Amino acid sequence: MLLDQQALQESSPERAEKAREAARAAKELSAAQQVEFDFFGGGNVSIAFQYQDAVTQRLRNSGQSLAKQHQALAVLWQITRYLGWQTYECSKTAADLCDLTGITPNNMSPILALLEEVGAIKRIKRGRTKIITVTPEGAFRGNVNNHAQAVERYKLDVIEGGKADQTPE
């Protein structure tokens, strides 16, 4: 923009043209380059490496086979992929996760139990379905300095079942 303004201020047509060429080159260089994946075009969450490392280590220590550990990590990836906007809840049910991953319901149940056992997820029964959630450390949004408030919201919304949202009658 500064180069465009400089071109407008030039009294010499040759210098004005050079400034416009420089402005065009600067605009091309400043444009975001996308290699393969559209990082900025979607998603609403940052997955903490520490969370992934902790879950991986806990799965290793779980005594489960390497294949079960890898299945659990694959399911966890899908859970975090389908987190709702500004929430810790996965928008997919266990049955949906079965369809997405190709894992049968008989095998999905122990995988979700394992993920819950190692603290990667928490399942909350609401009505006839179980809502799958991750912790604030698993999927954090916003300013890191507001983490304490995010944890408090998680405790109220997930652990205590949304009791903060309920008003006495």
N, C-alpha and C positions, 0 to 999 in steps of 0.2 A: 504494500500500500504506500509506503514511503517512496519507493521508486516510481510509482505511478504519479505521486504528487510532484516529485522532482521533474518528471517528464513534462508536466503541465506548466511548471515554472520556467523551463528553459526557453530562452529567446532564439537559440539556434535550432533550426529544424533537424540538423544532423545529430546534435547532442540530445535532443528530445527523442529521436528515434532510438539512439543507443540506450537511453534510460528506459524506454518502453520494452526493448529487447531484454534488458537486464531484469525488468519487472516480470516479464513472461518466464524467464529462466528461473527466477526466484520462486515464482508460484508453482512451477513444475517440481522443483526440488522440495518445496515445503509440503506437497501433497503426501498424505499417509500412504505408505506402500503396504500392500497386502500380499503375502507370499502364497499361503495356501489356506489358512484358517482365518475366519472372520472373527477376530478377538473382540472387536468393538461393536459388532452388529447384534449381539444377543447375550443372553445370560444375565444373571442378577446377583452373582455370588462369587466370592473368592474362597477357594478351598485352601486351607492352611496346610503347608507342608508338614508342620509339626504334628497336626492331627493325623495326616496320612502315615507319617513315620510311626507314631504311637500305636495306631490301629494295626499296622503291619507287624510291629514288634509283638503286640499282644496276641495277634493271630499265630505268630511263630511259637509263642509260649503256650498256646492253647492245647497242644498235644494232637491237634487235628492233622490230617495228611496235607501235604503240600497242595494237592489238587483241591481239597476243601478250602484251604486258605485262599487260593487263587479265585475260586468261585465266589467266596465271600467278598473279596476285593472287587470283583467284577460287578457284583450286585450293589455294593456300596457306591461304586462309580455311577451306576444308573440311578440310585437313590439321590445322590447329590446333583445329578443331571436334571432331575425333575423336581427340584425344590420350588415351591411356589414363590411368588413375588413378595418380598419383605416378610417371609415366614420361614420357620425351620421345618415345616411339614412338607413331606414328599407328596406330590399330587397324584402319585400312582399307588395303587393297592398292591398287596402281595400277588394277587392274580394278574394284575397288569405287568408286574415285574417278571412273572413267569412267561408271559407272552413276549416281552421285550428280550429276554435272555435265552429263551428256549429251555429253561429249567422247569422240570415238572413240579407240580404243587407238593408232592411228597418229598422232594429234595429241597424246595424253597423254604419250607418251614424250619428245618434244622439250620439252614444257612442264616436266616433272619435271627433265630435264637442265638447262634454263635456271635453274630454281630452285636446283638444286645448284651450278651454275656461279656464281651470284651469292651463294652462301653462306647461302641461306634454309633449305635442308634438306640432309640427308645421307642417302644410301641405302646400306644395309648388306645384303649378300647373306647370307641365312641359309637354308641348304637350297636349295629351288627358288624361294623368294620373296625379294624385296627389301623390307626393313623401312624405312619412311620415318620419319625423326626430325627434330626441330627442335633448335636450340641452347638452352642455358639462358637466353640473352638473349631468345629467342623466346617461351618459355613458362616463366615462373618461378613457383615456389610457395614460400611460406613467408617467413621472415625474411630481409630483404635482407642483413643482416650475415652470413648463412650462404651467400652467393653463391659464395665460393671453394670451399666443399665441394661445392656443386651442380655447378660446372664440373669439379671433379676427378672426381665421380661420372659425369658425362657423358663425360669422356675415357675412363674405364675401361669404362663400359657400352657406349658407342656407337663411339667412334673406335677403341678397341682390341678391340672385339667382345666385350666381357664377359669378358675374360681374368681380371679380378679375381674373378669368380665361379667360375672353374674351379679345381679342386683337383688337384694332381699325383697320378698313380696310382702 
